[in-house]
Amino acid sequence: MLLYTVVTVLRTPMAAPETVADVAEELLRHRRLPDQEFCAEWDSARETRAAATDFRRARLGLGPAGRPHHGSGV
């Protein structure tokens, strides 16, 4: 339940690591969440999503997204 509470303060699935650390520090030091909500997405979120998608596709034997699979003839 505590994790769910922290996630509600971070309004984006890819919050900046510094923001996540700030929220965690506030929770640990003061046993409360910050009064504000954090809506900014991490600068590297797009690249992180692309890498995660490519990893998932590789696990299924597929080539990277948006690029032809080696040997597929495409």
HTML snippet that shows the backbone in 3Dmol.js (N, CA, C, O; Angstrom):
<script src="https://3Dmol.org/build/3Dmol-min.js"></script>
<div id="view" style="width:600px;height:400px;position:relative"></div>
<script>
const pdb = `
ATOM      1  N   MET A   1       0.819  -1.189   0.000  1.00  0.00           N
ATOM      2  CA  MET A   1       0.000   0.000   0.000  1.00  0.00           C
ATOM      3  C   MET A   1       0.867   1.259   0.000  1.00  0.00           C
ATOM      4  O   MET A   1       0.507   2.255  -0.627  1.00  0.00           O
ATOM      5  N   LEU A   2       1.973   1.226   0.676  1.00  0.00           N
ATOM      6  CA  LEU A   2       2.859   2.380   0.738  1.00  0.00           C
ATOM      7  C   LEU A   2       3.386   2.727  -0.654  1.00  0.00           C
ATOM      8  O   LEU A   2       3.438   3.902  -1.016  1.00  0.00           O
ATOM      9  N   LEU A   3       3.780   1.715  -1.442  1.00  0.00           N
ATOM     10  CA  LEU A   3       4.277   1.967  -2.789  1.00  0.00           C
ATOM     11  C   LEU A   3       3.193   2.629  -3.634  1.00  0.00           C
ATOM     12  O   LEU A   3       3.489   3.558  -4.384  1.00  0.00           O
ATOM     13  N   TYR A   4       1.973   2.182  -3.531  1.00  0.00           N
ATOM     14  CA  TYR A   4       0.875   2.784  -4.283  1.00  0.00           C
ATOM     15  C   TYR A   4       0.741   4.267  -3.921  1.00  0.00           C
ATOM     16  O   TYR A   4       0.488   5.102  -4.790  1.00  0.00           O
ATOM     17  N   THR A   5       0.908   4.579  -2.669  1.00  0.00           N
ATOM     18  CA  THR A   5       0.810   5.969  -2.215  1.00  0.00           C
ATOM     19  C   THR A   5       1.893   6.819  -2.867  1.00  0.00           C
ATOM     20  O   THR A   5       1.613   7.931  -3.313  1.00  0.00           O
ATOM     21  N   VAL A   6       3.116   6.323  -2.931  1.00  0.00           N
ATOM     22  CA  VAL A   6       4.218   7.071  -3.541  1.00  0.00           C
ATOM     23  C   VAL A   6       3.959   7.271  -5.027  1.00  0.00           C
ATOM     24  O   VAL A   6       4.209   8.353  -5.559  1.00  0.00           O
ATOM     25  N   VAL A   7       3.466   6.248  -5.696  1.00  0.00           N
ATOM     26  CA  VAL A   7       3.223   6.344  -7.125  1.00  0.00           C
ATOM     27  C   VAL A   7       2.160   7.392  -7.440  1.00  0.00           C
ATOM     28  O   VAL A   7       2.210   8.008  -8.505  1.00  0.00           O
ATOM     29  N   THR A   8       1.213   7.609  -6.555  1.00  0.00           N
ATOM     30  CA  THR A   8       0.178   8.615  -6.827  1.00  0.00           C
ATOM     31  C   THR A   8       0.756  10.030  -6.877  1.00  0.00           C
ATOM     32  O   THR A   8       0.173  10.899  -7.526  1.00  0.00           O
ATOM     33  N   VAL A   9       1.858  10.279  -6.228  1.00  0.00           N
ATOM     34  CA  VAL A   9       2.503  11.590  -6.260  1.00  0.00           C
ATOM     35  C   VAL A   9       3.241  11.777  -7.591  1.00  0.00           C
ATOM     36  O   VAL A   9       3.345  12.897  -8.092  1.00  0.00           O
ATOM     37  N   LEU A  10       3.746  10.691  -8.155  1.00  0.00           N
ATOM     38  CA  LEU A  10       4.451  10.729  -9.434  1.00  0.00           C
ATOM     39  C   LEU A  10       3.436  10.458 -10.535  1.00  0.00           C
ATOM     40  O   LEU A  10       3.060   9.311 -10.771  1.00  0.00           O
ATOM     41  N   ARG A  11       2.998  11.508 -11.204  1.00  0.00           N
ATOM     42  CA  ARG A  11       1.901  11.412 -12.170  1.00  0.00           C
ATOM     43  C   ARG A  11       2.324  10.944 -13.555  1.00  0.00           C
ATOM     44  O   ARG A  11       1.528  11.021 -14.490  1.00  0.00           O
ATOM     45  N   THR A  12       3.533  10.470 -13.711  1.00  0.00           N
ATOM     46  CA  THR A  12       3.989   9.945 -14.995  1.00  0.00           C
ATOM     47  C   THR A  12       4.674   8.604 -14.751  1.00  0.00           C
ATOM     48  O   THR A  12       5.354   8.436 -13.738  1.00  0.00           O
ATOM     49  N   PRO A  13       4.506   7.650 -15.660  1.00  0.00           N
ATOM     50  CA  PRO A  13       5.139   6.347 -15.448  1.00  0.00           C
ATOM     51  C   PRO A  13       6.656   6.383 -15.579  1.00  0.00           C
ATOM     52  O   PRO A  13       7.330   5.452 -15.136  1.00  0.00           O
ATOM     53  N   MET A  14       7.204   7.426 -16.173  1.00  0.00           N
ATOM     54  CA  MET A  14       8.651   7.553 -16.333  1.00  0.00           C
ATOM     55  C   MET A  14       9.128   8.867 -15.731  1.00  0.00           C
ATOM     56  O   MET A  14       9.643   9.734 -16.436  1.00  0.00           O
ATOM     57  N   ALA A  15       8.955   9.004 -14.444  1.00  0.00           N
ATOM     58  CA  ALA A  15       9.408  10.220 -13.763  1.00  0.00           C
ATOM     59  C   ALA A  15      10.935  10.259 -13.738  1.00  0.00           C
ATOM     60  O   ALA A  15      11.594   9.219 -13.770  1.00  0.00           O
ATOM     61  N   ALA A  16      11.479  11.457 -13.683  1.00  0.00           N
ATOM     62  CA  ALA A  16      12.930  11.620 -13.617  1.00  0.00           C
ATOM     63  C   ALA A  16      13.467  10.943 -12.362  1.00  0.00           C
ATOM     64  O   ALA A  16      12.859  11.053 -11.298  1.00  0.00           O
ATOM     65  N   PRO A  17      14.604  10.238 -12.469  1.00  0.00           N
ATOM     66  CA  PRO A  17      15.168   9.558 -11.300  1.00  0.00           C
ATOM     67  C   PRO A  17      15.378  10.493 -10.108  1.00  0.00           C
ATOM     68  O   PRO A  17      15.193  10.088  -8.960  1.00  0.00           O
ATOM     69  N   GLU A  18      15.762  11.737 -10.379  1.00  0.00           N
ATOM     70  CA  GLU A  18      15.965  12.693  -9.291  1.00  0.00           C
ATOM     71  C   GLU A  18      14.654  12.969  -8.559  1.00  0.00           C
ATOM     72  O   GLU A  18      14.639  13.123  -7.338  1.00  0.00           O
ATOM     73  N   THR A  19      13.560  13.030  -9.306  1.00  0.00           N
ATOM     74  CA  THR A  19      12.256  13.272  -8.703  1.00  0.00           C
ATOM     75  C   THR A  19      11.846  12.096  -7.829  1.00  0.00           C
ATOM     76  O   THR A  19      11.350  12.284  -6.719  1.00  0.00           O
ATOM     77  N   VAL A  20      12.052  10.894  -8.328  1.00  0.00           N
ATOM     78  CA  VAL A  20      11.735   9.694  -7.547  1.00  0.00           C
ATOM     79  C   VAL A  20      12.546   9.691  -6.259  1.00  0.00           C
ATOM     80  O   VAL A  20      12.017   9.385  -5.190  1.00  0.00           O
ATOM     81  N   ALA A  21      13.825  10.030  -6.356  1.00  0.00           N
ATOM     82  CA  ALA A  21      14.686  10.075  -5.173  1.00  0.00           C
ATOM     83  C   ALA A  21      14.223  11.145  -4.190  1.00  0.00           C
ATOM     84  O   ALA A  21      14.246  10.919  -2.980  1.00  0.00           O
ATOM     85  N   ASP A  22      13.804  12.303  -4.689  1.00  0.00           N
ATOM     86  CA  ASP A  22      13.317  13.372  -3.808  1.00  0.00           C
ATOM     87  C   ASP A  22      12.064  12.942  -3.049  1.00  0.00           C
ATOM     88  O   ASP A  22      11.936  13.208  -1.854  1.00  0.00           O
ATOM     89  N   VAL A  23      11.142  12.280  -3.742  1.00  0.00           N
ATOM     90  CA  VAL A  23       9.920  11.802  -3.089  1.00  0.00           C
ATOM     91  C   VAL A  23      10.265  10.742  -2.043  1.00  0.00           C
ATOM     92  O   VAL A  23       9.723  10.760  -0.938  1.00  0.00           O
ATOM     93  N   ALA A  24      11.155   9.831  -2.387  1.00  0.00           N
ATOM     94  CA  ALA A  24      11.557   8.796  -1.440  1.00  0.00           C
ATOM     95  C   ALA A  24      12.244   9.394  -0.215  1.00  0.00           C
ATOM     96  O   ALA A  24      11.998   8.963   0.912  1.00  0.00           O
ATOM     97  N   GLU A  25      13.097  10.378  -0.434  1.00  0.00           N
ATOM     98  CA  GLU A  25      13.780  11.025   0.689  1.00  0.00           C
ATOM     99  C   GLU A  25      12.786  11.729   1.618  1.00  0.00           C
ATOM    100  O   GLU A  25      12.895  11.629   2.840  1.00  0.00           O
ATOM    101  N   GLU A  26      11.832  12.429   1.041  1.00  0.00           N
ATOM    102  CA  GLU A  26      10.809  13.104   1.840  1.00  0.00           C
ATOM    103  C   GLU A  26      10.033  12.089   2.683  1.00  0.00           C
ATOM    104  O   GLU A  26       9.741  12.325   3.855  1.00  0.00           O
ATOM    105  N   LEU A  27       9.712  10.972   2.064  1.00  0.00           N
ATOM    106  CA  LEU A  27       8.968   9.924   2.766  1.00  0.00           C
ATOM    107  C   LEU A  27       9.790   9.319   3.898  1.00  0.00           C
ATOM    108  O   LEU A  27       9.267   9.081   4.987  1.00  0.00           O
ATOM    109  N   LEU A  28      11.066   9.072   3.649  1.00  0.00           N
ATOM    110  CA  LEU A  28      11.925   8.468   4.678  1.00  0.00           C
ATOM    111  C   LEU A  28      12.258   9.441   5.804  1.00  0.00           C
ATOM    112  O   LEU A  28      12.224   9.065   6.976  1.00  0.00           O
ATOM    113  N   ARG A  29      12.576  10.671   5.465  1.00  0.00           N
ATOM    114  CA  ARG A  29      12.981  11.641   6.490  1.00  0.00           C
ATOM    115  C   ARG A  29      11.816  12.144   7.336  1.00  0.00           C
ATOM    116  O   ARG A  29      11.934  12.280   8.554  1.00  0.00           O
ATOM    117  N   HIS A  30      10.693  12.419   6.680  1.00  0.00           N
ATOM    118  CA  HIS A  30       9.588  13.074   7.378  1.00  0.00           C
ATOM    119  C   HIS A  30       8.338  12.206   7.511  1.00  0.00           C
ATOM    120  O   HIS A  30       7.331  12.625   8.082  1.00  0.00           O
ATOM    121  N   ARG A  31       8.424  10.984   6.970  1.00  0.00           N
ATOM    122  CA  ARG A  31       7.296  10.043   7.011  1.00  0.00           C
ATOM    123  C   ARG A  31       6.005  10.648   6.447  1.00  0.00           C
ATOM    124  O   ARG A  31       4.902  10.398   6.934  1.00  0.00           O
ATOM    125  N   ARG A  32       6.196  11.450   5.404  1.00  0.00           N
ATOM    126  CA  ARG A  32       5.045  12.017   4.705  1.00  0.00           C
ATOM    127  C   ARG A  32       5.453  12.265   3.258  1.00  0.00           C
ATOM    128  O   ARG A  32       6.636  12.342   2.927  1.00  0.00           O
ATOM    129  N   LEU A  33       4.445  12.387   2.414  1.00  0.00           N
ATOM    130  CA  LEU A  33       4.694  12.677   1.008  1.00  0.00           C
ATOM    131  C   LEU A  33       4.756  14.184   0.799  1.00  0.00           C
ATOM    132  O   LEU A  33       4.179  14.947   1.575  1.00  0.00           O
ATOM    133  N   PRO A  34       5.457  14.615  -0.249  1.00  0.00           N
ATOM    134  CA  PRO A  34       5.473  16.052  -0.549  1.00  0.00           C
ATOM    135  C   PRO A  34       4.057  16.550  -0.838  1.00  0.00           C
ATOM    136  O   PRO A  34       3.186  15.779  -1.242  1.00  0.00           O
ATOM    137  N   ASP A  35       3.844  17.837  -0.628  1.00  0.00           N
ATOM    138  CA  ASP A  35       2.533  18.442  -0.871  1.00  0.00           C
ATOM    139  C   ASP A  35       2.230  18.594  -2.360  1.00  0.00           C
ATOM    140  O   ASP A  35       1.072  18.763  -2.741  1.00  0.00           O
ATOM    141  N   GLN A  36       3.242  18.536  -3.187  1.00  0.00           N
ATOM    142  CA  GLN A  36       3.048  18.740  -4.619  1.00  0.00           C
ATOM    143  C   GLN A  36       3.011  17.412  -5.367  1.00  0.00           C
ATOM    144  O   GLN A  36       3.412  16.376  -4.838  1.00  0.00           O
ATOM    145  N   GLU A  37       2.525  17.458  -6.601  1.00  0.00           N
ATOM    146  CA  GLU A  37       2.548  16.308  -7.489  1.00  0.00           C
ATOM    147  C   GLU A  37       3.597  16.581  -8.563  1.00  0.00           C
ATOM    148  O   GLU A  37       3.837  17.730  -8.935  1.00  0.00           O
ATOM    149  N   PHE A  38       4.209  15.527  -9.049  1.00  0.00           N
ATOM    150  CA  PHE A  38       5.263  15.646 -10.045  1.00  0.00           C
ATOM    151  C   PHE A  38       4.760  15.068 -11.363  1.00  0.00           C
ATOM    152  O   PHE A  38       4.461  13.877 -11.454  1.00  0.00           O
ATOM    153  N   CYS A  39       4.669  15.919 -12.381  1.00  0.00           N
ATOM    154  CA  CYS A  39       4.082  15.519 -13.666  1.00  0.00           C
ATOM    155  C   CYS A  39       5.102  15.462 -14.796  1.00  0.00           C
ATOM    156  O   CYS A  39       4.775  14.992 -15.886  1.00  0.00           O
ATOM    157  N   ALA A  40       6.311  15.922 -14.572  1.00  0.00           N
ATOM    158  CA  ALA A  40       7.317  15.950 -15.639  1.00  0.00           C
ATOM    159  C   ALA A  40       7.863  14.551 -15.898  1.00  0.00           C
ATOM    160  O   ALA A  40       8.124  13.780 -14.974  1.00  0.00           O
ATOM    161  N   GLU A  41       8.025  14.250 -17.174  1.00  0.00           N
ATOM    162  CA  GLU A  41       8.586  12.962 -17.553  1.00  0.00           C
ATOM    163  C   GLU A  41      10.099  13.075 -17.676  1.00  0.00           C
ATOM    164  O   GLU A  41      10.631  14.142 -17.983  1.00  0.00           O
ATOM    165  N   TRP A  42      10.777  11.978 -17.436  1.00  0.00           N
ATOM    166  CA  TRP A  42      12.226  11.896 -17.520  1.00  0.00           C
ATOM    167  C   TRP A  42      12.676  12.197 -18.946  1.00  0.00           C
ATOM    168  O   TRP A  42      12.033  11.757 -19.900  1.00  0.00           O
ATOM    169  N   ASP A  43      13.765  12.935 -19.104  1.00  0.00           N
ATOM    170  CA  ASP A  43      14.295  13.285 -20.426  1.00  0.00           C
ATOM    171  C   ASP A  43      14.610  12.049 -21.275  1.00  0.00           C
ATOM    172  O   ASP A  43      14.462  12.088 -22.496  1.00  0.00           O
ATOM    173  N   SER A  44      15.034  10.973 -20.653  1.00  0.00           N
ATOM    174  CA  SER A  44      15.414   9.754 -21.375  1.00  0.00           C
ATOM    175  C   SER A  44      14.282   8.733 -21.469  1.00  0.00           C
ATOM    176  O   SER A  44      14.523   7.573 -21.802  1.00  0.00           O
ATOM    177  N   ALA A  45      13.064   9.149 -21.183  1.00  0.00           N
ATOM    178  CA  ALA A  45      11.942   8.204 -21.191  1.00  0.00           C
ATOM    179  C   ALA A  45      11.725   7.579 -22.565  1.00  0.00           C
ATOM    180  O   ALA A  45      11.468   6.379 -22.663  1.00  0.00           O
ATOM    181  N   ARG A  46      11.823   8.371 -23.614  1.00  0.00           N
ATOM    182  CA  ARG A  46      11.590   7.850 -24.967  1.00  0.00           C
ATOM    183  C   ARG A  46      12.599   6.757 -25.320  1.00  0.00           C
ATOM    184  O   ARG A  46      12.224   5.698 -25.823  1.00  0.00           O
ATOM    185  N   GLU A  47      13.879   7.018 -25.053  1.00  0.00           N
ATOM    186  CA  GLU A  47      14.918   6.030 -25.339  1.00  0.00           C
ATOM    187  C   GLU A  47      14.763   4.785 -24.474  1.00  0.00           C
ATOM    188  O   GLU A  47      15.015   3.670 -24.929  1.00  0.00           O
ATOM    189  N   THR A  48      14.345   4.983 -23.221  1.00  0.00           N
ATOM    190  CA  THR A  48      14.138   3.861 -22.312  1.00  0.00           C
ATOM    191  C   THR A  48      12.995   2.982 -22.797  1.00  0.00           C
ATOM    192  O   THR A  48      13.105   1.756 -22.779  1.00  0.00           O
ATOM    193  N   ARG A  49      11.902   3.596 -23.229  1.00  0.00           N
ATOM    194  CA  ARG A  49      10.777   2.820 -23.771  1.00  0.00           C
ATOM    195  C   ARG A  49      11.186   2.043 -25.021  1.00  0.00           C
ATOM    196  O   ARG A  49      10.811   0.883 -25.185  1.00  0.00           O
ATOM    197  N   ALA A  50      11.961   2.688 -25.905  1.00  0.00           N
ATOM    198  CA  ALA A  50      12.410   2.024 -27.131  1.00  0.00           C
ATOM    199  C   ALA A  50      13.302   0.825 -26.794  1.00  0.00           C
ATOM    200  O   ALA A  50      13.177  -0.235 -27.407  1.00  0.00           O
ATOM    201  N   ALA A  51      14.194   0.993 -25.828  1.00  0.00           N
ATOM    202  CA  ALA A  51      15.070  -0.112 -25.428  1.00  0.00           C
ATOM    203  C   ALA A  51      14.260  -1.255 -24.817  1.00  0.00           C
ATOM    204  O   ALA A  51      14.541  -2.424 -25.081  1.00  0.00           O
ATOM    205  N   ALA A  52      13.267  -0.926 -24.010  1.00  0.00           N
ATOM    206  CA  ALA A  52      12.418  -1.959 -23.408  1.00  0.00           C
ATOM    207  C   ALA A  52      11.622  -2.700 -24.479  1.00  0.00           C
ATOM    208  O   ALA A  52      11.481  -3.922 -24.421  1.00  0.00           O
ATOM    209  N   THR A  53      11.106  -1.961 -25.452  1.00  0.00           N
ATOM    210  CA  THR A  53      10.369  -2.587 -26.557  1.00  0.00           C
ATOM    211  C   THR A  53      11.271  -3.510 -27.360  1.00  0.00           C
ATOM    212  O   THR A  53      10.879  -4.629 -27.692  1.00  0.00           O
ATOM    213  N   ASP A  54      12.478  -3.050 -27.674  1.00  0.00           N
ATOM    214  CA  ASP A  54      13.429  -3.889 -28.414  1.00  0.00           C
ATOM    215  C   ASP A  54      13.790  -5.142 -27.622  1.00  0.00           C
ATOM    216  O   ASP A  54      13.910  -6.223 -28.198  1.00  0.00           O
ATOM    217  N   PHE A  55      13.963  -5.008 -26.310  1.00  0.00           N
ATOM    218  CA  PHE A  55      14.274  -6.166 -25.470  1.00  0.00           C
ATOM    219  C   PHE A  55      13.136  -7.186 -25.516  1.00  0.00           C
ATOM    220  O   PHE A  55      13.373  -8.380 -25.697  1.00  0.00           O
ATOM    221  N   ARG A  56      11.897  -6.709 -25.352  1.00  0.00           N
ATOM    222  CA  ARG A  56      10.745  -7.611 -25.402  1.00  0.00           C
ATOM    223  C   ARG A  56      10.652  -8.312 -26.754  1.00  0.00           C
ATOM    224  O   ARG A  56      10.395  -9.514 -26.824  1.00  0.00           O
ATOM    225  N   ARG A  57      10.864  -7.547 -27.830  1.00  0.00           N
ATOM    226  CA  ARG A  57      10.808  -8.131 -29.164  1.00  0.00           C
ATOM    227  C   ARG A  57      11.912  -9.168 -29.350  1.00  0.00           C
ATOM    228  O   ARG A  57      11.677 -10.218 -29.950  1.00  0.00           O
ATOM    229  N   ALA A  58      13.109  -8.888 -28.846  1.00  0.00           N
ATOM    230  CA  ALA A  58      14.220  -9.840 -28.954  1.00  0.00           C
ATOM    231  C   ALA A  58      13.892 -11.140 -28.220  1.00  0.00           C
ATOM    232  O   ALA A  58      14.239 -12.224 -28.688  1.00  0.00           O
ATOM    233  N   ARG A  59      13.231 -11.030 -27.079  1.00  0.00           N
ATOM    234  CA  ARG A  59      12.839 -12.234 -26.320  1.00  0.00           C
ATOM    235  C   ARG A  59      11.850 -13.092 -27.102  1.00  0.00           C
ATOM    236  O   ARG A  59      11.753 -14.297 -26.870  1.00  0.00           O
ATOM    237  N   LEU A  60      11.108 -12.469 -28.035  1.00  0.00           N
ATOM    238  CA  LEU A  60      10.152 -13.198 -28.872  1.00  0.00           C
ATOM    239  C   LEU A  60      10.761 -13.600 -30.212  1.00  0.00           C
ATOM    240  O   LEU A  60      10.077 -14.162 -31.067  1.00  0.00           O
ATOM    241  N   GLY A  61      12.052 -13.308 -30.390  1.00  0.00           N
ATOM    242  CA  GLY A  61      12.720 -13.660 -31.630  1.00  0.00           C
ATOM    243  C   GLY A  61      12.459 -12.684 -32.760  1.00  0.00           C
ATOM    244  O   GLY A  61      12.657 -13.018 -33.928  1.00  0.00           O
ATOM    245  N   LEU A  62      12.022 -11.493 -32.429  1.00  0.00           N
ATOM    246  CA  LEU A  62      11.731 -10.466 -33.425  1.00  0.00           C
ATOM    247  C   LEU A  62      12.853  -9.442 -33.467  1.00  0.00           C
ATOM    248  O   LEU A  62      13.614  -9.307 -32.509  1.00  0.00           O
ATOM    249  N   GLY A  63      12.956  -8.725 -34.570  1.00  0.00           N
ATOM    250  CA  GLY A  63      13.951  -7.667 -34.695  1.00  0.00           C
ATOM    251  C   GLY A  63      13.508  -6.419 -33.953  1.00  0.00           C
ATOM    252  O   GLY A  63      12.372  -6.334 -33.486  1.00  0.00           O
ATOM    253  N   PRO A  64      14.401  -5.459 -33.847  1.00  0.00           N
ATOM    254  CA  PRO A  64      14.057  -4.194 -33.182  1.00  0.00           C
ATOM    255  C   PRO A  64      12.879  -3.507 -33.870  1.00  0.00           C
ATOM    256  O   PRO A  64      12.717  -3.625 -35.085  1.00  0.00           O
ATOM    257  N   ALA A  65      12.083  -2.814 -33.127  1.00  0.00           N
ATOM    258  CA  ALA A  65      10.914  -2.109 -33.656  1.00  0.00           C
ATOM    259  C   ALA A  65      11.359  -1.024 -34.633  1.00  0.00           C
ATOM    260  O   ALA A  65      12.321  -0.301 -34.375  1.00  0.00           O
ATOM    261  N   GLY A  66      10.658  -0.920 -35.745  1.00  0.00           N
ATOM    262  CA  GLY A  66      10.942   0.128 -36.714  1.00  0.00           C
ATOM    263  C   GLY A  66      12.099  -0.181 -37.640  1.00  0.00           C
ATOM    264  O   GLY A  66      12.405   0.613 -38.530  1.00  0.00           O
ATOM    265  N   ARG A  67      12.753  -1.324 -37.449  1.00  0.00           N
ATOM    266  CA  ARG A  67      13.863  -1.715 -38.316  1.00  0.00           C
ATOM    267  C   ARG A  67      13.621  -3.144 -38.774  1.00  0.00           C
ATOM    268  O   ARG A  67      13.138  -3.958 -37.986  1.00  0.00           O
ATOM    269  N   PRO A  68      13.939  -3.478 -40.020  1.00  0.00           N
ATOM    270  CA  PRO A  68      13.694  -4.841 -40.497  1.00  0.00           C
ATOM    271  C   PRO A  68      14.542  -5.857 -39.740  1.00  0.00           C
ATOM    272  O   PRO A  68      15.679  -5.586 -39.354  1.00  0.00           O
ATOM    273  N   HIS A  69      13.961  -7.024 -39.540  1.00  0.00           N
ATOM    274  CA  HIS A  69      14.648  -8.132 -38.874  1.00  0.00           C
ATOM    275  C   HIS A  69      15.710  -8.692 -39.815  1.00  0.00           C
ATOM    276  O   HIS A  69      15.421  -8.917 -40.990  1.00  0.00           O
ATOM    277  N   HIS A  70      16.892  -8.917 -39.348  1.00  0.00           N
ATOM    278  CA  HIS A  70      17.999  -9.438 -40.155  1.00  0.00           C
ATOM    279  C   HIS A  70      17.597 -10.789 -40.760  1.00  0.00           C
ATOM    280  O   HIS A  70      17.204 -11.709 -40.043  1.00  0.00           O
ATOM    281  N   GLY A  71      17.699 -10.889 -42.057  1.00  0.00           N
ATOM    282  CA  GLY A  71      17.376 -12.140 -42.723  1.00  0.00           C
ATOM    283  C   GLY A  71      15.916 -12.322 -43.042  1.00  0.00           C
ATOM    284  O   GLY A  71      15.521 -13.396 -43.497  1.00  0.00           O
ATOM    285  N   SER A  72      15.092 -11.306 -42.820  1.00  0.00           N
ATOM    286  CA  SER A  72      13.665 -11.441 -43.069  1.00  0.00           C
ATOM    287  C   SER A  72      13.321 -11.139 -44.520  1.00  0.00           C
ATOM    288  O   SER A  72      12.223 -11.462 -44.973  1.00  0.00           O
ATOM    289  N   GLY A  73      14.247 -10.523 -45.256  1.00  0.00           N
ATOM    290  CA  GLY A  73      13.996 -10.190 -46.643  1.00  0.00           C
ATOM    291  C   GLY A  73      13.157  -8.942 -46.807  1.00  0.00           C
ATOM    292  O   GLY A  73      12.745  -8.618 -47.921  1.00  0.00           O
ATOM    293  N   VAL A  74      12.894  -8.233 -45.718  1.00  0.00           N
ATOM    294  CA  VAL A  74      12.092  -7.016 -45.779  1.00  0.00           C
ATOM    295  C   VAL A  74      12.992  -5.827 -45.978  1.00  0.00           C
ATOM    296  O   VAL A  74      12.513  -4.696 -46.056  1.00  0.00           O
TER     297      VAL A  74
END
`;
const viewer = $3Dmol.createViewer("view");
viewer.addModel(pdb, "pdb");
viewer.setStyle({}, {cartoon: {color: "spectrum"}});
viewer.zoomTo();
viewer.render();
</script>
